Structure formats: C-alpha cells, structure tokens
C-alpha cells in the first residue's frame, strides 16, 4: 500500500508561539505515525475485486503558524470509480 505525506508549515511564527521548530517536527512525526497506522489497519487487506489493486493515499497537511492550526486533507487514488466509493466508505468509518 502506498501512503505518502506532504506536511509543511506556512506563515510567520508568533512571538510567543505554542510550538517551536523541534515541537513541530514531533507533531509532524506523530501525525505521520498516527494517520499511517490507521490507514494501514483499515486497508491492510483491501484491494479492488475487479482489478486486484490497492488504494494509494497522499496526506497533505499545512500547519499555519499565524493561527497555530493544522489542516489535513486526504487524497485517494484508485483504479476505478467503484473501488473509490468503497475506499471512501471504509475511510469514513470510525475505528
């Protein structure tokens, strides 16, 4: 299974920033591990019944230093639309 991460920062750090550069590195590593483990667990044995291919994931995250918030987006690539619908259904399930 292919899982890629694109995590970055934007904006200028506030004078009394909540996270310094080292802590941001830890936040990004924790995010990679947590999201990656969850995707691995949910999709370990999931392949398209018609094409035999697994989904590919690209996780984009931007930590905005100005407002000290992180926005995360999931991008999913599949071999066909039917499989994409199945993957999205699994991705949106809790647990």
Secondary structure as UniProt FT lines:
FT   STRAND          2..10
FT   TURN            15..16
FT   HELIX           21..43
FT   TURN            44..45
FT   TURN            49..51
FT   STRAND          56..64
FT   TURN            65..68
FT   STRAND          69..77
FT   HELIX           81..92
//
